[in-house]
Amino acid sequence: MSPLALLLTIVSVALLFALVTENGTSAAIAEKLLSRLGSRMHLAPLALFVITAVISAAGAGNITATLLIAPLAMRFAARIGLSPFLTTLLVIGGANAGSLSPVSMTGILARELLSGPQWSEAALTSLSWRMFLTVFGSVTALQAIGFLIFGGYAWLRAHARKGVAKTGEPRLLNRAQLVTTLVVAMFSVLVLATPLSPGLIAAVAAIVLISSRLASLQKALRLVPWKSVALIAVMLQLAHFAERFGWVALAASQLSQMGTPASMPIWIALIAAALSTVSSSSGVVLPLLLPMIPAFAAAGADPGATAVAVVLGSHLVDCSPLSSLGAMCLGAVHGESRKQERRLFVALLAWGLAMVPVSGLIAAML
């Protein structure tokens, strides 16, 4: 797929879920589910993680899911006494756990960046699921460990028998939100079950919502993560020029000299993690490194393991406040003093940096 076609696919999917956000469907579903906790406050962290993961996996991807859920999660966490740091682990963990779903914006991006004559359709589908399951399992396990170690276990013990204070009954989904939910479900089914382009399916779904006046196009356009779309566009062009002028092959050759072909996924995971700590996994790292996979394979590396290493390394460090998702969660925190905000910044940065070597260790086991 050409850079322009891929960019149009990303814009179509992003617009569809901007429309879903604009008419309040995602927020209404999330609030409804959280309100069902009742006396089971100890399930609140799991609920935040699962809700964010489902929204991300259903098609929104990690950027849109975090943008949508982070403000809601921070307000809810303040009500139940959950720290912003732990809330960030849950929200970003959930967003990234579902981000490589074959129907999510991030998963579609990764698949299209890898598409080419070197992969059969069956092999590409298998690799897509492998990337999704690896990132899902790794992120879920690591965020759960971090949550329990850094205060989550103590919070669970203190709130095991408490209930969530009600702030009023959540509103039922209206007609527009119910239809929107059905449209998103159809989008997911068609992407999984048909060979049609995800971009085409998303565009048709968006046209249905707009023409039926179920969501406002003008307001939705302001919700599209244009900065991330622009980053993807720039990185796609850079990757295209790098491949055209032989820079990709040169970079792969230099990396292959750092170790054996078997160790290349480890180095790639470390590089992807280091880059993502200060940038964006979807906007920078994936468009930059995934097009290099054929060159890495030519240098002797396992292409499947290397592709998994790229998505793994780039997603494990996303809690860093210098990364796009970490910055979104940091910006969603309100009511904290400057000293507390600085402590949160340092804690998130430390977690992100700690995940860099961890990504290499997991890549070594692939």
Sequence and secondary structure as in RCSB ss.txt:
>XXXX:A:sequence
MSPLALLLTIVSVALLFALVTENGTSAAIAEKLLSRLGSRMHLAPLALFVITAVISAAGAGNITATLLIAPLAMR
FAARIGLSPFLTTLLVIGGANAGSLSPVSMTGILARELLSGPQWSEAALTSLSWRMFLTVFGSVTALQAIGFLIF
GGYAWLRAHARKGVAKTGEPRLLNRAQLVTTLVVAMFSVLVLATPLSPGLIAAVAAIVLISSRLASLQKALRLVP
WKSVALIAVMLQLAHFAERFGWVALAASQLSQMGTPASMPIWIALIAAALSTVSSSSGVVLPLLLPMIPAFAAAG
ADPGATAVAVVLGSHLVDCSPLSSLGAMCLGAVHGESRKQERRLFVALLAWGLAMVPVSGLIAAML
>XXXX:A:secstr
  HHHHHHHHHHHHHHHHHHHHTTHHHHHHHHHHHTTTT GGGHHHHHHHHHHHHIIIIIHHHHHHHHHHHHHHH
HHHHHT  HHHHHHHHHHHHHHTTT TTSHHHHHHHHHH STTS HHHHHHHHHHHHHHHHHHHHHHHHHHHIII
IIHHHHHHTTT      S      HHHHHHHHHHHHHHHHHHHS S HHHHHHHHHHHHHHTTSS HHHHHTTS 
HHHHHHHHHHHHHHHHHHHTTHHHHHHHHHHTTS GGGHHHHHHHHHHHHHHTS IIIIIHHHHGGGHHHHHHTT
  HHHHHHHHHHHHHHTTTSTTSHHHHHHHHH  S  HHHHHHHHHHHHHHHHHHHHHHHHHHHT 
